[in-house]
Amino acid sequence: MNLHRYSVIAVVTLSLAVSGCGTGPVEEKIAVPASSIVESARKTLEIYEKTGTLGSGITSLESDIHFIKDSNRAKGEELLRICNELKLLTARDEIKKKATEMLGKL
């Protein structure tokens, strides 16, 4: 009798575990205002303009530029072109100048 009870409990537990409970995860897209993306890019570029050194923020800058490109293709492509030039620079003065140029394009 006990074996039958444990077998039933095991089958019910496994059924619930395999099938899952409820529905799957709900995908929710959150729109990020374009102004906050531009502001994020601006802050990163202002740091480069001030310090003349590139940091890990270059990856987030590129991501911001891709978002900008989604809403303004020409502007985004121009910023990406300049960003690619910026990534190749090592001299602080050159980095500062390129960051200033990009700020002017934002």
N, C-alpha and C positions, 0 to 999 in steps of 0.2 A: 504494500500500500504506500509506504513512504517513498519507494523507488518511483512509483507512478506519479506521485505528487511532485517530486523533484524533476522528473522528466517533463511534466507539463510546465513547470516554472521555467525550466531551461529553454523549452521551445518558445514560450511567450517572450522571454527575455531576448533570445536570439532574433526572433521575428522583429521586435521593436528596434533592436540594434542595427539590423540589416536594412530594414525599410526606412528607418529614420522617423522622426516625429515632425509633423507640420510640413510646411513648404520649404523650398530651398532659399538661399540667401537672396535678398532683394537688392538689385543693382540700382543705385541712386546716383545720378550724375549731378554734381554740384558745379554750377557756373561760377567761374572766378571773374570778377569784373576786370575789364581790360585796363582800367586805371590803376588797379593794384599791381598788375603785371608790369606795367610801364614803371610804376614807382619802385618795384623791386629791382628792375634792371637799372634804373637811375641810381639807386643807393649803392649797388655793386660798382657801377662805373665811377661814382663819386669817390669811393674808397680807392679804386685804381688810380684815379686822377690825383688823389692826395698822396698816396704812398708810393706809387710807381711799381708796385709788386702785384703779381697775379697769385691768387690763391685758389682754393678749391671752389670758390664762388663762380669760377669761370663756367663750370658745368651748369649751375643754376642760371647763369646769365644766358647761356645758349638755349636752355629750356624756355626761358622767358621770351627770347627772340623768336622761337618757333611759335609760341602762342601769339605773338605780335603778327607774325607772318600769316597766321590763320585769318586774321581780320584785315590785314593790309599787306598784301603779297609783295608789292614793290618795296615798301619800307622794310619789311622783314628780310627780304633778300639782300638789300643794301647793308642792313645791320649784320647779317650773317657773314657777308663778304668781309666787312671790316673786323668783325670778331675773329674770323679765321686769321687775319693779318695780326691782330692783337695777340693771339695765342703763340705766335712765332717769335714775338719780341722778348728780349731779355734785359735790355738797357732801360733803366727806370725812366729816364727822360722821354724815351720813345713810347713807353707804356702810357705815361701821363698824357702825351700828345694824342695818342690813338684813343684813349678813354675820353678825352675832351671832344675829339671828332665825333665819337659815337654819341656822346651826350647831346651834341648839336643835331644829330639825326633823330633823336627820340622825339 
